[in-house]
Amino acid sequence: MPGLSLSCWTLHDGAAGHRRQALALAQALAPQGRELCLATAAPWSWLAPRRLPSAEKAFGPDFLAVLATPPALAIGAGRRAALATRLLRERGTRVVQVLHPRLATRHWDLVIAPEHDGRRGPNVITLCGSLNPVDDAWLAQGRADFPGLGELPGPRTVVLLGGPTAAVRFDRGAFEVMAAKLEHWLAMEGGSLLVIGSRRTPAKLARLARSYWADVPGLRWFDPTDGENPYAGALAWADRIVVSPDSVNMVSEACATACPVYVPEPQRASGRVGRYMVSMLARGRIQPLGKLPEDVPAEPLRETPRVAALVAQRLFGS
């Protein structure tokens, strides 16, 4: 879908997941838009997106400047951004809030919510998983930026490693189960292993990952001390992807490639994350990590362009 020629601001609180989803949608809708990271103090940081007197002053002079010249479109993610988009809507801006703001959706033109949240409404657009920038162009750029990864021996198995959350007990025991199955894969097929951690990966799991596969070709990346983050290149050059069951975002991005995606012990996930895993298993887009890989061709699951097209149609008739 071609981008719209209109002024657009992307607003977020700096959290990586919020920023990535809001920017992915903004890039699909209005690639020339601008971005603002919102910082604030109590009481707004506690109560957002609820509106208090003088709420327009919650985010400092940069946001006041945006309010003074409101854009045609604003896209927000996170509770702070939900207050900012709510204020902009009062100035005539069309606003889209990514992730449910935990307040009545009537305060926004559109709310984008994952199916596993169970949120529905006349101005709610649901999607499977999370918004992300992964498409053919993004993957091509990843290959161009990290050409050396394409020279690693195949099959190239990418492991996206998260960590424990309230919904998923991905601890050392879970890591050991995953590692044993991957060891079997490597013994049977050889190839290379590209292990990439996230902000949630505990140091002890990072150390285990380094020691378990010290002699296996590939790479291990856990923080900037390991060099430039090879995430995009790893997804672009992967033959298969293994994702720990704690991250909807990582699973969504893996599934936006054409690779088979494996999740170790998806039943470990509970609550909303658990519902997402059940949905993806039912779709056949992920498989439980087993003793042997069952690599089958996969159709990329890319929700961002579909959601962007719905937003453009409903807000601007495009």
LINTA-V632527 format. One record per pair of residues at least 12 apart in sequence whose ideal C-beta (glycine too) atoms are under 7 Angstrom apart, sorted by sequence separation. I is the first residue (numbers start at 1). J is the second residue. D is the distance in whole Angstrom. If there is no record, write none. Layout:
{{I,J,D} {I,J,D}}
//
This chain:
{{10,22,5} {23,35,7} {85,97,6} {111,123,6} {114,126,7} {115,127,7} {251,263,7} {10,23,6} {95,108,5} {96,109,6} {100,113,5} {110,123,5} {111,124,5} {112,125,5} {113,126,6} {114,127,6} {115,128,6} {241,254,4} {285,298,7} {44,58,4} {74,88,5} {95,109,5} {96,110,5} {97,111,5} {98,112,5} {99,113,7} {109,123,7} {195,209,5} {263,277,7} {82,97,5} {94,109,5} {110,125,6} {112,127,7} {114,129,6} {266,281,6} {10,26,4} {96,112,6} {105,121,5} {114,130,6} {206,222,4} {241,257,7} {285,301,6} {100,117,6} {8,26,6} {40,58,5} {70,88,6} {105,123,5} {195,213,7} {235,253,7} {241,259,5} {243,261,6} {245,263,5} {40,59,5} {74,93,5} {76,95,7} {82,101,4} {89,108,7} {100,119,5} {105,124,6} {112,131,7} {235,254,7} {238,257,7} {240,259,5} {245,264,7} {67,87,7} {73,93,7} {89,109,7} {193,213,5} {239,259,7} {240,260,5} {241,261,5} {242,262,5} {243,263,6} {244,264,7} {245,265,6} {8,29,7} {38,59,5} {63,84,6} {67,88,7} {70,91,4} {72,93,7} {73,94,5} {74,95,5} {75,96,5} {76,97,5} {77,98,4} {86,107,5} {201,222,6} {238,259,5} {245,266,5} {8,30,4} {70,92,6} {71,93,6} {72,94,6} {76,98,7} {77,99,6} {79,101,6} {86,108,7} {235,257,6} {240,262,7} {242,264,7} {266,288,6} {10,33,6} {14,37,5} {70,93,5} {75,98,7} {85,108,6} {193,216,5} {245,268,5} {263,286,5} {6,30,6} {9,33,6} {67,91,6} {192,216,7} {194,218,5} {197,221,7} {245,269,5} {261,285,7} {262,286,7} {4,29,6} {8,33,3} {9,34,5} {10,35,5} {11,36,5} {12,37,6} {13,38,6} {38,63,7} {58,83,7} {59,84,6} {192,217,4} {193,218,4} {194,219,5} {195,220,5} {196,221,5} {197,222,4} {248,273,6} {261,286,5} {262,287,5} {263,288,6} {264,289,4} {3,29,6} {4,30,5} {12,38,7} {36,62,6} {192,218,4} {263,289,6} {1,28,7} {3,30,6} {9,36,6} {11,38,6} {36,63,7} {260,287,7} {262,289,4} {3,31,4} {55,83,6} {157,185,7} {248,276,5} {251,280,7} {36,66,7} {49,79,6} {175,205,6} {186,216,6} {255,285,5} {48,79,5} {56,87,6} {255,286,7} {48,80,5} {51,83,7} {55,87,6} {172,204,7} {245,277,6} {49,82,4} {98,131,6} {175,208,6} {179,212,5} {48,82,6} {49,83,4} {155,189,6} {157,191,6} {159,193,7} {161,195,6} {196,230,7} {48,83,4} {51,86,7} {156,191,6} {159,194,7} {161,196,7} {163,198,7} {165,200,7} {196,231,6} {251,286,7} {260,295,5} {155,191,4} {156,192,5} {157,193,5} {158,194,5} {159,195,5} {160,196,6} {161,197,5} {162,198,5} {260,296,6} {49,86,6} {153,190,7} {154,191,5} {161,198,7} {163,200,4} {153,191,6} {156,194,6} {162,200,5} {163,201,5} {196,234,6} {260,298,5} {44,83,7} {153,192,5} {162,201,6} {163,202,5} {259,298,6} {40,80,6} {152,192,4} {161,201,5} {194,234,5} {258,298,6} {38,80,5} {163,205,6} {258,300,5} {30,73,6} {38,81,6} {257,300,6} {29,73,7} {161,205,7} {256,300,5} {149,194,7} {256,301,6} {38,84,6} {255,301,4} {256,302,5} {242,289,6} {161,209,6} {26,75,5} {198,247,7} {25,75,6} {49,101,5} {198,250,7} {22,75,5} {50,103,7} {240,293,6} {22,76,6} {49,103,6} {22,77,4} {240,295,6} {21,77,5} {9,66,6} {18,77,4} {18,78,4} {182,242,7} {9,71,5} {8,71,6} {11,74,6} {15,78,6} {7,71,4} {8,72,7} {12,76,7} {153,217,6} {7,72,5} {8,73,4} {9,74,5} {10,75,5} {11,76,4} {12,77,5} {13,78,4} {152,217,6} {6,72,4} {12,78,6} {152,218,6} {6,73,6} {8,75,7} {13,80,4} {13,81,6} {12,81,5} {11,81,4} {11,84,5} {25,98,6} {11,85,6} {170,244,5} {170,245,6} {22,98,5} {158,234,5} {170,246,5} {21,98,5} {158,235,7} {168,245,6} {168,246,4} {158,238,4} {149,230,7} {156,237,6} {160,241,7} {165,246,5} {156,238,6} {157,239,7} {162,244,4} {164,246,7} {156,239,5} {157,240,5} {158,241,5} {159,242,5} {160,243,5} {161,244,5} {163,246,6} {146,230,5} {149,233,5} {155,239,4} {160,244,7} {162,246,4} {149,234,6} {154,239,6} {155,240,6} {157,242,6} {162,247,5} {178,264,4} {145,232,7} {146,233,3} {150,237,5} {177,264,6} {145,233,6} {149,237,4} {162,250,6} {177,265,6} {142,232,3} {143,233,7} {160,250,5} {174,264,7} {141,232,7} {142,233,5} {174,265,6} {142,235,6} {143,236,4} {138,232,7} {142,236,3} {143,237,6} {160,254,6} {174,268,6} {139,235,7} {139,236,4} {170,268,7} {169,268,6} {168,268,5} {134,235,7} {168,269,5} {167,269,6} {167,270,5} {167,271,5} {188,292,7} {167,272,7} {168,273,6} {25,131,5} {27,133,6} {167,273,4} {24,131,4} {167,274,7} {184,291,6} {24,132,5} {181,289,5} {185,293,6} {21,130,6} {24,133,5} {181,290,7} {21,131,4} {181,291,6} {178,289,6} {20,132,7} {130,248,5} {139,257,7} {129,248,6} {130,249,5} {134,253,5} {132,252,6} {132,253,5} {129,251,7} {130,252,5} {134,256,4} {129,252,3} {134,257,7} {132,256,6} {129,255,7} {114,248,7} {129,276,7} {128,279,7} {117,272,6} {116,272,5} {116,275,4} {116,276,4} {114,276,7} {116,279,6} {115,279,7} {135,302,6} {131,303,7} {132,304,6} {128,301,7} {131,304,5} {129,303,6} {128,303,6} {127,303,4} {131,307,7} {127,307,5} {125,307,6} {16,199,7} {125,310,5} {112,307,6} {110,311,6} {110,314,6} {110,315,7} {109,315,6} {96,311,6} {94,315,5} {17,249,5} {28,304,6} {28,305,6} {25,304,7} {29,308,5} {24,304,5} {28,308,4} {25,307,7} {29,311,6} {25,308,6} {29,312,6} {1,305,6} {1,308,6} {1,309,5} {4,312,6} {1,312,7} {4,316,6} {4,318,6}}
//
